[in-house]
Amino acid sequence: MPDVNEEHFLLVKRIMQFHNIWTVYFDFLDGRYVPSVGRKSADEVIDDSTLTTEMGPTLMFLLYAFFFSLIEDSDDGLDAFRIWRKKYPGEGLAIAALEEQIVPLRPNLRVFRNRLGFHGSRTYQHESKGFDLFANHSGTKLIQAMKLFKALNAALLEQNLAQQENSTERLKEARSRIDLIAERCRAMSQL
């Protein structure tokens, strides 16, 4: 059985990688990041709509597949919820509130990750099952779940740092953020 601190460290490292992918994807969508694909030099400006139609889905697929790797509920996977419960035993309510939002996404995210995101498919028929993610869940719901996931992770880390520093003020701020995230998750459940 892995040590919870080691497992938590690996989870945080992977979440940082997820944040990097998130940043590239949304910077691309906002036009702040222009890939060099199809350019002859770094200074050349591309006005090519095919870049958006080709690069956008690639980045989105990577983001969704990588997100699943953080919530995969297999015995050998990094399941953030399992790790958070061990690392932050007093935060079970907030963790459960977020998990309630994400658990319904897991089966479709798993197939998406396996058939479109990372592993791939040998036939269109096999691949097509991965697109059920979009038939069963809106992109808005997926992005909102990821935002809440990122927010809870940040608040838990803030709480951990505040405890290490014995900072009452930072603990209050972390507590407030954790409670707000849990409240948002519960509100989403009622929609």
C-alpha positions as CSV (number, residue, x, y, z in Angstrom):
1,M,0.0,0.0,0.0
2,P,1.5,3.3,-1.1
3,D,2.3,6.0,1.5
4,V,-0.4,8.7,1.4
5,N,2.1,11.5,1.3
6,E,3.9,9.9,-1.6
7,E,0.7,9.3,-3.4
8,H,-0.5,12.8,-2.7
9,F,2.8,14.3,-4.0
10,L,2.4,12.3,-7.3
11,L,-1.3,13.5,-7.5
12,V,-0.3,17.1,-7.0
13,K,2.5,16.8,-9.6
14,R,0.0,15.3,-12.1
15,I,-2.6,18.0,-11.3
16,M,0.1,20.6,-12.1
17,Q,0.5,18.9,-15.5
18,F,-3.3,19.1,-15.9
19,H,-3.1,22.8,-15.2
20,N,-0.5,23.2,-17.9
21,I,-2.7,21.5,-20.5
22,W,-5.7,23.6,-19.3
23,T,-3.7,26.8,-19.8
24,V,-2.6,25.8,-23.3
25,Y,-6.1,24.8,-24.3
26,F,-7.8,28.0,-23.1
27,D,-5.0,30.2,-24.3
28,F,-5.4,28.6,-27.7
29,L,-9.2,29.2,-27.6
30,D,-8.7,32.8,-26.6
31,G,-6.1,33.4,-29.3
32,R,-3.2,34.0,-26.9
33,Y,-1.4,30.9,-28.1
34,V,-0.9,30.3,-31.7
35,P,0.8,27.0,-32.5
36,S,3.6,26.8,-35.1
37,V,1.8,24.1,-37.1
38,G,1.8,25.1,-40.7
39,R,4.1,28.1,-40.3
40,K,7.5,28.5,-42.0
41,S,8.8,30.8,-39.2
42,A,7.8,31.9,-35.7
43,D,7.1,35.4,-37.0
44,E,4.7,34.3,-39.7
45,V,1.0,35.0,-38.9
46,I,-1.4,32.3,-39.8
47,D,-5.0,33.1,-40.7
48,D,-6.1,29.6,-41.3
49,S,-9.4,28.2,-39.9
50,T,-8.2,24.7,-40.4
51,L,-5.7,25.2,-37.6
52,T,-8.6,25.9,-35.2
53,T,-10.6,22.9,-36.4
54,E,-7.6,20.6,-36.1
55,M,-5.7,21.9,-33.0
56,G,-8.7,22.7,-30.8
57,P,-10.1,19.1,-30.7
58,T,-6.6,17.7,-30.1
59,L,-6.1,19.9,-27.1
60,M,-9.6,19.2,-25.8
61,F,-9.1,15.5,-26.2
62,L,-5.9,15.7,-24.3
63,L,-7.5,17.8,-21.5
64,Y,-10.4,15.5,-21.0
65,A,-8.3,12.3,-21.1
66,F,-5.7,13.8,-18.7
67,F,-8.5,14.8,-16.4
68,F,-9.8,11.2,-16.3
69,S,-6.3,10.1,-15.2
70,L,-6.8,12.2,-12.0
71,I,-10.2,10.7,-11.1
72,E,-9.8,7.1,-12.3
73,D,-11.2,4.8,-9.7
74,S,-9.0,1.8,-10.4
75,D,-6.8,0.2,-7.8
76,D,-3.6,1.3,-9.5
77,G,-4.8,4.7,-10.6
78,L,-4.5,8.1,-9.0
79,D,-8.0,8.7,-7.8
80,A,-7.9,12.2,-6.3
81,F,-11.0,11.5,-4.2
82,R,-9.5,8.4,-2.5
83,I,-6.2,10.2,-1.9
84,W,-7.9,13.4,-0.7
85,R,-9.9,11.4,1.8
86,K,-6.8,9.9,3.2
87,K,-4.8,13.1,3.2
88,Y,-7.6,15.4,4.4
89,P,-9.9,13.2,6.5
90,G,-11.8,16.2,7.9
91,E,-12.9,17.3,4.4
92,G,-15.1,14.4,3.6
93,L,-18.2,16.5,3.0
94,A,-16.6,18.8,0.4
95,I,-14.9,15.9,-1.3
96,A,-18.1,13.9,-1.5
97,A,-20.0,16.9,-2.9
98,L,-17.5,17.3,-5.7
99,E,-17.3,13.5,-6.3
100,E,-21.1,13.5,-6.7
101,Q,-20.7,15.8,-9.6
102,I,-17.9,13.8,-11.2
103,V,-18.9,10.2,-10.7
104,P,-21.5,10.3,-13.4
105,L,-18.9,11.4,-15.9
106,R,-16.4,8.6,-15.1
107,P,-17.7,5.8,-17.3
108,N,-17.9,8.0,-20.4
109,L,-14.6,9.7,-19.6
110,R,-12.9,6.3,-19.3
111,V,-14.1,5.2,-22.7
112,F,-13.2,8.6,-24.2
113,R,-9.7,8.4,-22.7
114,N,-9.2,4.8,-23.9
115,R,-10.6,5.1,-27.4
116,L,-9.9,8.8,-28.4
117,G,-7.6,10.4,-25.8
118,F,-4.7,8.1,-25.2
119,H,-5.0,4.5,-26.3
120,G,-6.8,4.9,-29.6
121,S,-8.9,2.6,-31.7
122,R,-8.3,0.4,-34.7
123,T,-11.8,0.9,-36.2
124,Y,-14.2,3.8,-36.5
125,Q,-16.9,1.7,-34.9
126,H,-14.7,1.1,-31.8
127,E,-13.7,4.7,-31.7
128,S,-17.2,6.0,-32.0
129,K,-18.2,4.8,-28.6
130,G,-15.8,7.4,-27.1
131,F,-18.0,10.2,-28.5
132,D,-20.8,9.1,-26.2
133,L,-19.2,11.5,-23.7
134,F,-20.6,14.4,-25.7
135,A,-24.0,12.8,-26.2
136,N,-24.4,12.2,-22.5
137,H,-22.8,15.3,-21.0
138,S,-22.5,18.9,-22.1
139,G,-19.2,20.5,-22.6
140,T,-20.3,23.1,-20.1
141,K,-20.9,20.5,-17.4
142,L,-17.5,18.9,-18.1
143,I,-15.6,22.2,-17.9
144,Q,-17.5,23.2,-14.7
145,A,-16.7,19.9,-13.1
146,M,-13.0,20.4,-13.9
147,K,-13.1,24.0,-12.6
148,L,-14.5,22.8,-9.3
149,F,-11.9,20.0,-9.2
150,K,-9.1,22.5,-9.7
151,A,-10.6,24.8,-7.1
152,L,-11.0,22.1,-4.4
153,N,-7.5,20.9,-5.0
154,A,-6.1,24.5,-4.6
155,A,-8.2,25.0,-1.4
156,L,-7.0,21.8,0.1
157,L,-3.4,22.6,-0.6
158,E,-3.9,26.1,0.9
159,Q,-5.3,24.5,4.0
160,N,-2.4,22.1,4.2
161,L,0.1,25.0,3.9
162,A,-1.8,27.1,6.5
163,Q,-1.6,24.2,8.9
164,Q,2.1,23.8,8.4
165,E,2.6,27.5,9.0
166,N,0.1,27.5,11.9
167,S,-1.6,30.5,10.2
168,T,-5.1,31.1,11.6
169,E,-5.9,33.6,8.9
170,R,-4.9,31.3,6.0
171,L,-6.8,28.5,7.7
172,K,-10.0,30.6,7.7
173,E,-9.5,31.6,4.1
174,A,-9.0,27.9,3.1
175,R,-12.0,26.9,5.1
176,S,-14.2,29.5,3.5
177,R,-13.0,28.4,0.0
178,I,-13.6,24.7,0.7
179,D,-17.1,25.4,2.1
180,L,-17.9,27.6,-1.0
181,I,-16.8,24.9,-3.4
182,A,-18.9,22.3,-1.5
183,E,-21.9,24.7,-1.7
184,R,-21.5,25.1,-5.4
185,C,-21.3,21.4,-5.9
186,R,-24.5,20.9,-3.9
187,A,-26.2,23.6,-5.9
188,M,-25.2,21.9,-9.1
189,S,-26.8,18.7,-7.9
190,Q,-30.1,20.4,-7.6
191,L,-30.1,21.6,-11.2
